[in-house]
Amino acid sequence: MLLQQRLQKTIVLVTHDINEAIRLGDKIAIFQEGGLLAQFDTPDRILAHPASEFVRRFIARSPI
């Protein structure tokens, strides 16, 4: 993320790996099927307070 700091630009990273998103993201957007936004928040808030059962199941699938 040195590139982001140097350029001072927003970087959008698309991944299906929640661990990667948590490690690299300041904010994370989790989308459900059909493009419905399930949650947009910081990694800590998503882990501590999943907004829905979908988000809870999504983050539970990966060992964090």
Buried (B, 14 or more C-beta within 10 A) or exposed (E): EEEEEEEEEEEEEEEEEBEEBBEBBEEBBBBEEEEEEBBEBEBEBBBEEBBEEBBEEBBEEEEE
